[in-house]
Amino acid sequence: MTDRFLEVSLDRRGVRCTAKLLDDRAPRTCDAVWNALPLGGDVYHAKYARNEIYTLVPPFAPQEPPLENPTITPIPGDLCYFTFTDTQLGTASYGYEAARAATARGAGTDPAPARPLQSRVVDLALFYERNNLLINGDAGWVPGIVWGAVVDGLDRMADACQDLWRAGALGETLSFRRA
């Protein structure tokens, strides 16, 4: 199989990096993500994991990938995949009311009638600096699937992520597209 690459971007800030899919380590997750691209939405900066940005999207895989190539200590440039249930993220302290509403509508750009909230949401994350630990005060350890690694542009993306942390994420989107 030939190497597959994708572009990860903070759209409003106009910052992009290139990542290689880790097909040899997380083949099912890579296939699921690749077949669903483009993906993206509102960006969030982590509260618990530290140097992480992520977006929440509706489930897109025909079958949920197994926990392949797992980590609880992602390194700079890791792209991780997590799945959460609506009850795991359902408390107001997480601040996902808008994301939950978007998931309930289908998270598309076309207006859709309201339907019951999805039972799952997928978290696509980029880790941009060292010293990350995937532990949540409510749930404990949260292993993620490492499915990609940034190979170009991490320094620019890390600067933009720090700006996101300091200046805020409102109005910014995180996008994943084929390169």
Contact map, one row per residue, 1 for C-alpha under 8 A:
11100000000000000000000000000000000000000000000000000000000000000000000000000000000000000000000000000000000000000000000000000000000000000000000000000000000000000000000000000000000
11110000000000000000000000000000000000000000000000000000000000000000000000000000000000000000000000000000000000000000000000000000000000000000000000000000000000000000000000000000000
11111000000000000001101000000000000000000000000000000000000000000000000000000000000000000000000000000000000000000000000000000000000000000000000000000000000000000000000000000000000
01111100000000000001100000000000000000000000000000000000000000000000000000000000000000000000000000000000000000000000000000000000000000000000000000000000000000000000000000000000000
00111110000000000111100000000000000000000000000000000000000000000000000000000000000000000000000000000000000000000000000000000000000000000000000000000000000000000000000000000000011
00011111000000000111100000000000000000000000000000000000000000000000000000000000000000000000000000000000000000000000000000000000000000000000000000000000000000000000000000000001111
00001111100000011110000000000000000000000000000000000000000000000000000000000000000000000000000000000000000000000000000000000000000000000000000000000000000000000000000000000011111
00000111110000011110000000000000000000000000000000000000000000000000000000000000000000000000000000000000000000000000000000000000000000000000000000000000000000000000000000000111100
00000011111001111000000000000000000000000000000000000000000000000000000000000000000000000000000000000000000000000000000000000000000000000000000000000000000000000000000000001111000
00000001111111110000000000000000000000000000000000000000000000000000000000000000000000000000000000000000000000000000000000000000000000000000000000000000000000010000000000011110000
00000000111111100000000000000000000000000000000000000000000000000000000000000000000000000000000000000000000000000000000000000000000000000000000000000000000000000000000000011110000
00000000011111000000000000000000000000000000000000000000000000000000000000000000000000000000000000000000000000000000000000000000000000000000000000000000000000000000000000111000000
00000000011111100000000000000000000000000000000000000000000000000000000000000000000000000000000000000000000000000000000000000000000000000000000000000000000000010000000000010000000
00000000111111110000000000000000000000000000000000000000000000000000000000000000000000000000000000000000000000000000000000000000000000000000000000000000000000000000000000000000000
00000000111011111000000000000000000000000000000000000000000000000000000000000000000000000000000000000000000000000000000000000000000000000000000000000000000110010000000000000000000
00000011110001111100000000000000000000000000000000000000000000000000000000000000000000000000000000000000000000000000000000000000000000000000000000000000100110000000000000000000000
00000011100000111110000000000000000000000000000000000000000000000000000000000000000000000000000000000000000000000000000000000000000000000000000000000111110110000000000000000000000
00001111000000011111000000000000000000000000000000000000000000000000000000000000000000000000000000000000000000000000000000000000000000000000000000000111100000000000000000000000001
00001111000000001111100000000000000000000000000000000000000000000000000000000000000000000000000000000000000000000000000000000000000000000000000000011111000000000000000000000000000
00111100000000000111110000000000000000000000000000000000000000000000000000000000000000000000000000000000000000000000000000000000000000000000000000011110000000000000000000000000000
00111100000000000011111000000100000000000000000000000000000000000000000000000000000000000000000000000000000000000000000000000000000000000000000000111000000000000000000000000000000
00000000000000000001111111100100000000000000000000000000000000000000000000000000000000000000000000000000000000000000000000000000000000000000000001111000000000000000000000000000000
00100000000000000000111111110110000000000000000000000000000000000000000000000000000000000000000000000000000000000000000000000000000000000000000000100000000000000000000000000000000
00000000000000000000011111100000000000000000000000000000000000000000000000000000000000000000000000000000000000000000000000000000000000000000000000000000000000000000000000000000000
00000000000000000000011111100000000000000000000000000000000000000001100000000000000000000000000000000000000000000000000000000000000000000000000000100000000000000000000000000000000
00000000000000000000011111111100000000000000000000000000000000000001100000000000000000000000000000000000000000000000000000000000000000000000000011100000000000000000000000000000000
00000000000000000000011111111110000000000000000000000000000000000000000000000000000000000000000000000000000000000000000000000000000000000000000000100000000000000000000000000000000
00000000000000000000001001111111000000000000000000000000000000001100000000000000000000000000000000000000000000000000000000000000000000000000000000000000000000000000000000000000000
00000000000000000000000001111111100000000000000000000000000000001101000000000000100000000000000000000000000000000000000000000000000000000000000010100000000000000000000000000000000
00000000000000000000111001111111110000000000000000000000000000000000000000000000000000000000000000000000000000000000000000000000000000000000000000110000000000000000000000000000000
00000000000000000000001000111111111000000000000000000000000000000000000000000000000000000000000000000000000000000000000000000000000000000000000000000000000000000000000000000000000
00000000000000000000000000011111111100000000000000000000000111001000000000000000000000000000000000000000000000000000000000000000000000000000000000000000000000000000000000000000000
00000000000000000000000000001111111110000000000000000000000110000000000000000000000000000000000000000000000000000000000000000000000000000000000000000000000000000000000000000000000
00000000000000000000000000000111111110000000000000000000000000000000000000000000000000000000000000000000000000000000000000000000000000000000000000000000000000000000000000000000010
00000000000000000000000000000011111110000000000000000000000000000000000000000000000000000000000000000000000000000000000000000000000000000000000000000000000000000000000000000000000
00000000000000000000000000000001111111100000000000000000000110000000000000000000000000000000000000000000000000000000000000000000000000000000000000000000000000000000000000000000000
00000000000000000000000000000000111111100000000000000000000000000000000000000000000000000000000000000000000000000000000000000000000000000000000000000000000000000000000000000001110
00000000000000000000000000000000000111110000000000000000000000000000000000000000000000000000000000000000000000000000000000000000000000000000000000000000000000000000000000000011110
00000000000000000000000000000000000111111000000000000000100000000000000000000000000000000000000000000000000000000000000000000000000000000000000000000000000000000000000000000011100
00000000000000000000000000000000000001111100000000000011100000000000000000000000000000000000000000000000000000000000000000000000000000000000000000000000000000000000000000001111000
00000000000000000000000000000000000000111110000000000011100000000000000000000000000000000000000000000000000000000000000000000000000000000000000000000000000000000000000000001110000
00000000000000000000000000000000000000011111000000000011000000000000000000000000000000000000000000100000000000000000000000000000000000000000000000000000000000000000000001111100000
00000000000000000000000000000000000000001111100000001111000000000000000000000000000000000000000000000000000000000000000000000000000000000000000000000000000000000000000010011100000
00000000000000000000000000000000000000000111110000001110000000000000000000000000000000000000000000000000000000000000000000000000000000000000000000000000000000000000000010000000000
00000000000000000000000000000000000000000011111000111100000000000000000000000000000000000000000000000000000000000000000000000000000000000000000000000000000000001001100010000000000
00000000000000000000000000000000000000000001111111111100000000000000000000000000000000000000000000000000000000000000000000000000000000000000000000000000000000000000000000000000000
00000000000000000000000000000000000000000000111111000000000000000000000000000000000000000000000000000000000000000000000000000000000000000000000000000000000000000000000000000000000
00000000000000000000000000000000000000000000011111000000000000000000000000000000000000000000000000000000000000000000000000000000000011111000000000000000000000000000000000000000000
00000000000000000000000000000000000000000000011111110000000000000000000000000000000000000000000000000000000000000000000000000000000111110000000000000000000000000000000000000000000
00000000000000000000000000000000000000000000011111110000000000000000000000000000000000000000000000000000000000000000000000000000001110000000000000000000000000000000000000000000000
00000000000000000000000000000000000000000000110011111000000000000000000000000000000000000000000000000000000000000000000000000011111100000000000000000000000000000000000000000000000
00000000000000000000000000000000000000000000110011111100000000000000000000000000000000000000000000000000000000000000000000001111100100000000000000000000000000000000000000000000000
00000000000000000000000000000000000000000011110000111110000000000000000000000000000000000000000000000000000000000000000000001111000000000000000000000000000000001000000000000000000
00000000000000000000000000000000000000000011110000011111000000000000000000000000000000000000000000000000000000000000000000111100000000000000000000000000000000000000000000000100000
00000000000000000000000000000000000000011111000000001111100000000000000000000000000000000000000000000000000000000000000000111000000000000000000000000000000000000000000000001100000
00000000000000000000000000000000000000011110000000000111110000000000000000000000000000000000000000100000000000000000000011110000000000000000000000000000000000000000000000000000000
00000000000000000000000000000000000000111000000000000011111000000000000000000000000000000000000000000010001000000000000011110000000000000000000000000000000000000000000000000000000
00000000000000000000000000000000000000000000000000000001111100000000000000000000000000000000000000000010011000000000010111000000000000000000000000000000000000000000000000000000000
00000000000000000000000000000000000000000000000000000000111110000000000000000000000000000000000000000000000000000000000111000000000000000000000000000000000000000000000000000000000
00000000000000000000000000000001100100000000000000000000011111000000000000000000000000000000000000000000000000000000000000000000000000000000000000000000000000000000000000000000000
00000000000000000000000000000001100100000000000000000000001111111000000000000000000000000000000000000000000000000000000000000000000000000000000000000000000000000000000000000000000
00000000000000000000000000000001000000000000000000000000000111110000000000000000000000000000000000000000000000000000000000000000000000000000000000000000000000000000000000000000000
00000000000000000000000000000000000000000000000000000000000011111000000000000000000000000000000000000000000000000000000000000000000000000000000000000000000000000000000000000000000
00000000000000000000000000000000000000000000000000000000000011111100000000000000000000000000000000000000000000000000000000000000000000000000000000000000000000000000000000000000000
00000000000000000000000000011001000000000000000000000000000010111111000000000000000000000000000000000000000000000000000000000000000000000000000000000000000000000000000000000000000
00000000000000000000000000011000000000000000000000000000000000011111000000000000000000000000000000000000000000000000000000000000000000000000000000000000000000000000000000000000000
00000000000000000000000000000000000000000000000000000000000000001111110000000000000000000000000000000000000000000000000000000000000000000000000110000000000000000000000000000000000
00000000000000000000000011001000000000000000000000000000000000001111110000000000000000000000000000000000000000000000000000000000000000000000000011000000000000000000000000000000000
00000000000000000000000011000000000000000000000000000000000000000011111000000000000000000000000000000000000000000000000000000000000000000000000011100000000000000000000000000000000
00000000000000000000000000000000000000000000000000000000000000000011111100000000000000000000000000000000000000000000000000000000000000000000001111000000000000000000000000000000000
00000000000000000000000000000000000000000000000000000000000000000000111111000000000000000000000000000000000000000000000000000000000000000000001111000000000000000000000000000000000
00000000000000000000000000000000000000000000000000000000000000000000011111000000000000000000000000000000000000000000000000000000000011100000111100000000000000000000000000000000000
00000000000000000000000000000000000000000000000000000000000000000000001111100000000000000000000000000000000000000000000000000000001111000000000000000000000000000000000000000000000
00000000000000000000000000000000000000000000000000000000000000000000001111110100000000000000000000000000000000000000000000000010010111000000000001000000000000000000000000000000000
00000000000000000000000000000000000000000000000000000000000000000000000011111100000000000000000000000000000000000000000000000011111100000000000000000000000000000000000000000000000
00000000000000000000000000000000000000000000000000000000000000000000000001111100000000000000000000000000000000000000000000000011110000000000000000000000000000000000000000000000000
00000000000000000000000000000000000000000000000000000000000000000000000000111110000000000000000000000000000000000000000000000111100000000000000000001110010000000000000000000000000
00000000000000000000000000000000000000000000000000000000000000000000000001111111000000000000000000000000000000000000000000000111000000000000000001111100000000000000000000000000000
00000000000000000000000000000000000000000000000000000000000000000000000000001111100000000000000000000000000000000000000000011110000000000000000001111100000000000000000000000000000
00000000000000000000000000000000000000000000000000000000000000000000000000000111110000000000000000000000000000000000000000111110000000000000000111110000000000000000000000000000000
00000000000000000000000000001000000000000000000000000000000000000000000000000011111000000000000000000000000000000000000001111000000000000000000111100000000000000000000000000000000
00000000000000000000000000000000000000000000000000000000000000000000000000000001111100000000000000000000000000000000000001110000000000000000001110000000000000000000000000000000000
00000000000000000000000000000000000000000000000000000000000000000000000000000000111110000000000000000000000000000000000111100000000000000000000000000000000000000000000000000000000
00000000000000000000000000000000000000000000000000000000000000000000000000000000011111011000000000000000000000000000000111100000000000000000000000000000000000000000000000000000000
00000000000000000000000000000000000000000000000000000000000000000000000000000000001111111000000000000000000000000000011110000000000000000000000000000000000000000000000000000000000
00000000000000000000000000000000000000000000000000000000000000000000000000000000000111111100000000010000000000000000111110000000000000000000000000000000000000000000000000000000000
00000000000000000000000000000000000000000000000000000000000000000000000000000000000011111110000000000000000000000000000000000000000000000000000000000000000000000000000000000000000
00000000000000000000000000000000000000000000000000000000000000000000000000000000000111111110000000000000000000000000000000000000000000000000000000000000000000000000000000000000000
00000000000000000000000000000000000000000000000000000000000000000000000000000000000111111110010100000000000000000000000000000000000000000000000000000000000000000000000000000000000
00000000000000000000000000000000000000000000000000000000000000000000000000000000000001111111010100000000000000000000000000000000000000000000000000000000000000000000000000000000000
00000000000000000000000000000000000000000000000000000000000000000000000000000000000000111111111000000000000000000000000000000000000000000000000000000000000000000000000000000000000
00000000000000000000000000000000000000000000000000000000000000000000000000000000000000000111111110000000000000000000000000000000000000000000000000000000000000000000000000000000000
00000000000000000000000000000000000000000000000000000000000000000000000000000000000000000011111000000000000000000000000000000000000000000000000000000000000000000000000000000000000
00000000000000000000000000000000000000000000000000000000000000000000000000000000000000001111111100000000000000000000000000000000000000000000000000000000000000000000000000000000000
00000000000000000000000000000000000000000000000000000000000000000000000000000000000000000011111110000000000000000000000000000000000000000000000000000000000000000000000000000000000
00000000000000000000000000000000000000000000000000000000000000000000000000000000000000001101011111110000000000000000000000000000000000000000000000000000000000000000000000000000000
00000000000000000000000000000000000000000000000000000000000000000000000000000000000000000001001111111000000000000000000000000000000000000000000000000000000000000000000000000000000
00000000000000000000000000000000000000000000000000000000000000000000000000000000000000000000000111111100000000000000000000000000000000000000000000000000000000000000000000000000000
00000000000000000000000000000000000000000100000000000001000000000000000000000000000000000000000111111110000000000000000000000000000000000000000000000000000000000000000000000000000
00000000000000000000000000000000000000000000000000000000000000000000000000000000000001000000000111111111000000000000100000000000000000000000000000000000000000000000000000000000000
00000000000000000000000000000000000000000000000000000000000000000000000000000000000000000000000011111111100000000000100000000000000000000000000000000000000000000000000000000000000
00000000000000000000000000000000000000000000000000000000000000000000000000000000000000000000000001111111111100000000000000000000000000000000000000000000000000000000000000000000000
00000000000000000000000000000000000000000000000000000000110000000000000000000000000000000000000000111111111000000000110010000000000000000000000000000000000000000000000000000000000
00000000000000000000000000000000000000000000000000000000000000000000000000000000000000000000000000011111111000000111110000000000000000000000000000000000000000000000000000000000000
00000000000000000000000000000000000000000000000000000000000000000000000000000000000000000000000000001111111100111110100000000000000000000000000000000000000000000000000000000000000
00000000000000000000000000000000000000000000000000000000010000000000000000000000000000000000000000000111111100010000000000000000000000000000000000000000000000000000000000000000000
00000000000000000000000000000000000000000000000000000000110000000000000000000000000000000000000000000111111110000000000000000000000000000000000000000000000000000000000000000000000
00000000000000000000000000000000000000000000000000000000000000000000000000000000000000000000000000000100111111110000000000000000000000000000000000000000000000000000000000000000000
00000000000000000000000000000000000000000000000000000000000000000000000000000000000000000000000000000000001111100000000000000000000000000000000000000000000000000000000000000000000
00000000000000000000000000000000000000000000000000000000000000000000000000000000000000000000000000000000000111110000000000000000000000000000000000000000000000000000000000000000000
00000000000000000000000000000000000000000000000000000000000000000000000000000000000000000000000000000000100111111000000000000000000000000000000000000000000000000000000000000000000
00000000000000000000000000000000000000000000000000000000000000000000000000000000000000000000000000000000110101111100000000000000000000000000000000000000000000000000000000000000000
00000000000000000000000000000000000000000000000000000000000000000000000000000000000000000000000000000000100000111110000000000000000000000000000000000000000000000000000000000000000
00000000000000000000000000000000000000000000000000000000000000000000000000000000000000000000000000000001100000011111000000000000000000000000000000000000000000000000000000000000000
00000000000000000000000000000000000000000000000000000000000000000000000000000000000000000000000000000001100000001111100000000000000000000000000000000000000000000000000000000000000
00000000000000000000000000000000000000000000000000000000000000000000000000000000000000000000000000000001000000000111110000000000000000000000000000000000000000000000000000000000000
00000000000000000000000000000000000000000000000000000000000000000000000000000000000001000000000000011011100000000011111000000000000000000000000000000000000000000000000000000000000
00000000000000000000000000000000000000000000000000000000010000000000000000000000000011000000000000000011000000000001111110000000000000000000000000000000000000000000000000000000000
00000000000000000000000000000000000000000000000000000000000000000000000000000000000011000000000000000000000000000000111110000000000000000000000000000000000000000000000000000000000
00000000000000000000000000000000000000000000000000000000011000000000000000000000001111000000000000000000000000000000011111000000000000000000000000000000000000000000000000000000000
00000000000000000000000000000000000000000000000000000001111000000000000000000000001111000000000000000010000000000000011111100000000000000000000000000000000000000000000000000000000
00000000000000000000000000000000000000000000000000000001111000000000000000000000111100000000000000000000000000000000000111110000000000000000000000000000000000000000000000000000000
00000000000000000000000000000000000000000000000000000111100000000000000000000001111100000000000000000000000000000000000011111000000000000000000000000000000000000000000000000000000
00000000000000000000000000000000000000000000000000000111100000000000000000000011110000000000000000000000000000000000000001111100000000000000000000000000000000000000000000000000000
00000000000000000000000000000000000000000000000000011110000000000000000000000011100000000000000000000000000000000000000000111110000000000000000000000000000000000000000000000000000
00000000000000000000000000000000000000000000000000011100000000000000000000001111000000000000000000000000000000000000000000011111000000000000000000000000000000000000000000000000000
00000000000000000000000000000000000000000000000000111000000000000000000001111111000000000000000000000000000000000000000000001111100100000000000000000000000000000000000000000000000
00000000000000000000000000000000000000000000000000111000000000000000000000111100000000000000000000000000000000000000000000000111110000000000000000000000010011001000000000000000000
00000000000000000000000000000000000000000000000000110000000000000000000000111000000000000000000000000000000000000000000000000011111100000000000000000000000001000000000000000000000
00000000000000000000000000000000000000000000000000100000000000000000000001110000000000000000000000000000000000000000000000000001111100000000000000000000000000000000000000000000000
00000000000000000000000000000000000000000000000001100000000000000000000010100000000000000000000000000000000000000000000000000000111110000000000000000000000000000000000000000000000
00000000000000000000000000000000000000000000000011110000000000000000000011100000000000000000000000000000000000000000000000000010111111000000000000000000000000000000000000000000000
00000000000000000000000000000000000000000000000111000000000000000000000111000000000000000000000000000000000000000000000000000000001111100000000000000000000000000000000000000000000
00000000000000000000000000000000000000000000000110000000000000000000000111000000000000000000000000000000000000000000000000000000000111110000111100000000000000000000000000000000000
00000000000000000000000000000000000000000000000110000000000000000000000100000000000000000000000000000000000000000000000000000000000011111011110000000000000000000000000000000000000
00000000000000000000000000000000000000000000000110000000000000000000000000000000000000000000000000000000000000000000000000000000000001111111110000000000000000000000000000000000000
00000000000000000000000000000000000000000000000100000000000000000000000000000000000000000000000000000000000000000000000000000000000000111111000000000000000000000000000000000000000
00000000000000000000000000000000000000000000000000000000000000000000000000000000000000000000000000000000000000000000000000000000000000011111000000000000000000000000000000000000000
00000000000000000000000000000000000000000000000000000000000000000000000000000000000000000000000000000000000000000000000000000000000000111111110000000000000000000000000000000000000
00000000000000000000000000000000000000000000000000000000000000000000000000000000000000000000000000000000000000000000000000000000000000111111110000000000000000000000000000000000000
00000000000000000000000000000000000000000000000000000000000000000000000100000000000000000000000000000000000000000000000000000000000001110011111000000000000000000000000000000000000
00000000000000000000000000000000000000000000000000000000000000000000000100000000000000000000000000000000000000000000000000000000000001110011111100000000000000000000000000000000000
00000000000000000000000000000000000000000000000000000000000000000000011100000000010000000000000000000000000000000000000000000000000001000000111110000000000000000000000000000000000
00000000000000000000000000000000000000000000000000000000000000000010011100000001110000000000000000000000000000000000000000000000000001000000011111000000000000000000000000000000000
00000000000000000000000001001000000000000000000000000000000000000011111000000001110000000000000000000000000000000000000000000000000000000000001111100000000000000000000000000000000
00000000000000000000010001000000000000000000000000000000000000000001111001000111100000000000000000000000000000000000000000000000000000000000000111111000000000000000000000000000000
00000000000000000000111011101100000000000000000000000000000000000000100000000111100000000000000000000000000000000000000000000000000000000000000011111000000000000000000000000000000
00000000000000000011110000000100000000000000000000000000000000000000000000000111000000000000000000000000000000000000000000000000000000000000000001111100000000000000000000000000000
00000000000000000011110000000000000000000000000000000000000000000000000000001110000000000000000000000000000000000000000000000000000000000000000001111110000000000000000000000000000
00000000000000001111000000000000000000000000000000000000000000000000000000001110000000000000000000000000000000000000000000000000000000000000000000011111110000000000000000000000000
00000000000000001111000000000000000000000000000000000000000000000000000000001000000000000000000000000000000000000000000000000000000000000000000000001111110000000000000000000000000
00000000000000001110000000000000000000000000000000000000000000000000000000000000000000000000000000000000000000000000000000000000000000000000000000000111110000000000000000000000000
00000000000000011100000000000000000000000000000000000000000000000000000000000000000000000000000000000000000000000000000000000000000000000000000000000111111110000000000000000000000
00000000000000001000000000000000000000000000000000000000000000000000000000001000000000000000000000000000000000000000000000000001000000000000000000000111111111000000000000000000000
00000000000000000000000000000000000000000000000000000000000000000000000000000000000000000000000000000000000000000000000000000000000000000000000000000000111111100000000000000000000
00000000000000111000000000000000000000000000000000000000000000000000000000000000000000000000000000000000000000000000000000000000000000000000000000000000111111110000000000000000000
00000000000000111000000000000000000000000000000000000000000000000000000000000000000000000000000000000000000000000000000000000001000000000000000000000000111111111000000000000000000
00000000000000000000000000000000000000000000000000000000000000000000000000000000000000000000000000000000000000000000000000000001100000000000000000000000011111111100000000000000000
00000000000000000000000000000000000000000000000000000000000000000000000000000000000000000000000000000000000000000000000000000000000000000000000000000000001111111110000000000000000
00000000010010100000000000000000000000000000000000000000000000000000000000000000000000000000000000000000000000000000000000000000000000000000000000000000000111111111000000000000000
00000000000000000000000000000000000000000000100000001000000000000000000000000000000000000000000000000000000000000000000000000001000000000000000000000000000011111111100000000000000
00000000000000000000000000000000000000000000000000000000000000000000000000000000000000000000000000000000000000000000000000000000000000000000000000000000000001111111110000000000000
00000000000000000000000000000000000000000000000000000000000000000000000000000000000000000000000000000000000000000000000000000000000000000000000000000000000000111111111100000000000
00000000000000000000000000000000000000000000100000000000000000000000000000000000000000000000000000000000000000000000000000000000000000000000000000000000000000011111111110000000000
00000000000000000000000000000000000000000000100000000000000000000000000000000000000000000000000000000000000000000000000000000000000000000000000000000000000000001111111110000000000
00000000000000000000000000000000000000000000000000000000000000000000000000000000000000000000000000000000000000000000000000000000000000000000000000000000000000000111111100000000000
00000000000000000000000000000000000000000000000000000000000000000000000000000000000000000000000000000000000000000000000000000000000000000000000000000000000000000011111110000000000
00000000000000000000000000000000000000000000000000000000000000000000000000000000000000000000000000000000000000000000000000000000000000000000000000000000000000000011111111000000000
00000000000000000000000000000000000000000011100000000000000000000000000000000000000000000000000000000000000000000000000000000000000000000000000000000000000000000001101111110000000
00000000000000000000000000000000000000000100000000000000000000000000000000000000000000000000000000000000000000000000000000000000000000000000000000000000000000000000000111110000000
00000000000100000000000000000000000000000100000000000000000000000000000000000000000000000000000000000000000000000000000000000000000000000000000000000000000000000000000011111000000
00000000011110000000000000000000000000000110000000000000000000000000000000000000000000000000000000000000000000000000000000000000000000000000000000000000000000000000000011111100000
00000000111100000000000000000000000000011110000000000010000000000000000000000000000000000000000000000000000000000000000000000000000000000000000000000000000000000000000000111110000
00000001111000000000000000000000000000011110000000000110000000000000000000000000000000000000000000000000000000000000000000000000000000000000000000000000000000000000000000011111000
00000011111000000000000000000000000001111000000000000000000000000000000000000000000000000000000000000000000000000000000000000000000000000000000000000000000000000000000000001111100
00000111100000000000000000000000000011110000000000000000000000000000000000000000000000000000000000000000000000000000000000000000000000000000000000000000000000000000000000000111110
00000111000000000000000000000000000011100000000000000000000000000000000000000000000000000000000000000000000000000000000000000000000000000000000000000000000000000000000000000011111
00001110000000000000000000000000010011000000000000000000000000000000000000000000000000000000000000000000000000000000000000000000000000000000000000000000000000000000000000000001111
00001110000000000100000000000000000000000000000000000000000000000000000000000000000000000000000000000000000000000000000000000000000000000000000000000000000000000000000000000000111
